[in-house]
Structures are given as C-alpha cells and as structure tokens.
C-alpha cells in the first residue's frame, strides 16, 4: 500500500510517500480501502515530534478515514465487505489501506459523498463527547466556539444549532465569520479586532456563555472564565497558543464554573467505542438527513500531504482538509 510517513520531526517537508506492506486486520478489526483521510492539527503536532502515537497504533499519521470495507478480521459481525464506512483511528489514516476497530466504524449514508465522509469521524466524536456527553450542553443555552471556521468549529456550530442552542463564535476574518453565520452562528466575533469577553457580554446582556469550546488553551483561559455564565463549563481540547495557563481561581469559584480538559486519541478504546455508539444513535440521523454536513475546504492527493499541512498551519482554510489516495 501507499502511505505518508514522517521521516523525521520537523516541518511539512518531512512527510514522504512510501510503499509499505499491506496491513492485516486483527480480531475485531476491519481493513478499509481508503477513499479519503482527514487532516487534523494532531497530525501536525505528531509530525513536529510532540504527539507520538499511542502504543499499538501505526507510526504514520491519520486519525480518521472513509472508504469501503476490504476485509473482515475474526470476530467481526454486523459489517460486510463492500460496506461504505468512515472510521475513527488512533493513527495510520494517511494511506491507501487502513485498519480500524469495528466498534469505531460508522456507516456512510447514501446522502453523503464517500470522500467527504472522511471529514466527519474525528470532529463529530470530539464535539459530541465534549459538548454534550461531558459538557452537558442543553437546548436554550449559549455556547462560545473559538475557531468557529475550523473543522471542529464548523461541526460544533451545526450540532449546537441542531439541538436548540444559541451560538457565538470567534474567527479571524470577515470571510470566516460569514461562513460561520451561514452555518447558523448567531454572535460573530472577530478576535483580531474585538475582545471576545466584551463582545459576548454585550450580546448576552451580561449573562455570558454556558459552555465554551476552546482549542487555544493557556492564552485564553482567564478570559474564558470571565466570559462564563454562572455554572458555566470550559471545554479545553487543545493548547494551540503553546503558553501556560494562569487564571483567577476566585473568579471561577464565584461563577460555580468548571474546566474540563480532554483529548480523544489517547482515550481507552472502550471509551471511544462508547462515544461512537452515542454518535451513531444521536448524531447520525442528522447526518443522514443532511441537517449536519461535512464542511470540506479542499481535497489534496495523498502524495501532496505536505501541501495540506502547509494550508492547515496557515489557518486560511474553512472546514476540513482531506487527502485522497
């Protein structure tokens, strides 16, 4: 099979296409003929040498794929060769073939393009598990989504709106904010010219956000707490700012607030299995009905993984980037 490997820690130029032996699915696994792989910031951090794959995962990057089942491992039931699927992976998606746990597969509805479906598993699982399973987001609440035009952000907007929430977003340009508005965002904040705390306070008559979804991390944490409503929840899913966090504990206590920090890739498989099952039950009907859709910025050939990483790091994209073998 063809795969993109990381020859050494560094910039996008360390991504190399190579021929590797075809993988074999183990017990409870399936082999997928990959139609596309999603490109995520976790892949960039792995390429830079700061996010090694968990034990047992392939060395090459890729946390989600779509395609058709090429072979079933032992003990797999409920799936057949040829089924259209997308899958959450611990690694190995940047390839023409990928092995996935049968418990972390989702069927691709006929209403969804098979290539575009690669934009779904990681973002849906991240958003659903953080906002709804852990964050307890409910209809009528206000959510603030940092990076609303990202892959995570565009999915979070759609799911929050589908479940009856008021959506505020931050983004860095008029074009990005317009894209967020088209997806249903109510409060649009340009973080390059506005302070999101002040803007949110004005838009909510001082109430603030019940839930904040934040991939920025340390640089935003104190301001996130200032922007929280009483009993608000900050969901930390990254530290793109790269700086340590400092915040006023008294302010958090005064709001009866909470901070939850999570990652998806390193969770035990049993937890990821439960997340995917919950996604299938609660989110997948919305996907099949196209009330929630994959937002794809651009497709790249697998051999052009370097270009995809360059675009991701430039932050000019809106939605997800895909690699197509």
Secondary structure, DSSP 8 states (H G I E B T S, - for coil): -EEEEE-SSSSGGGEEEEE-------TTEEEEEEEEEEE-HHHHHHHTTSS---TTS-SS--SEEEEEEEEE-TT--S--TT-EEEEE-SS--SBSEEEEEGGGEEE--TTS-TTGGGGTHHHHHHHIIIIIIIS---TT-EEEEESTTBHHHHHHHHHHHHTT-EEEEEESSHHHHHHHHHHT-SEEEETTTS-HHHHHHHHTTT--EEEEEESS-TTTHHHHHHHEEEEEEEEE---TT-S-----HHHHHHTT-EEEE--STTS-HHHHHHHHHHHHHHTHHHHHTTSS---EEEEEEGGGHHHHHHHHHHT---BEEEEE-
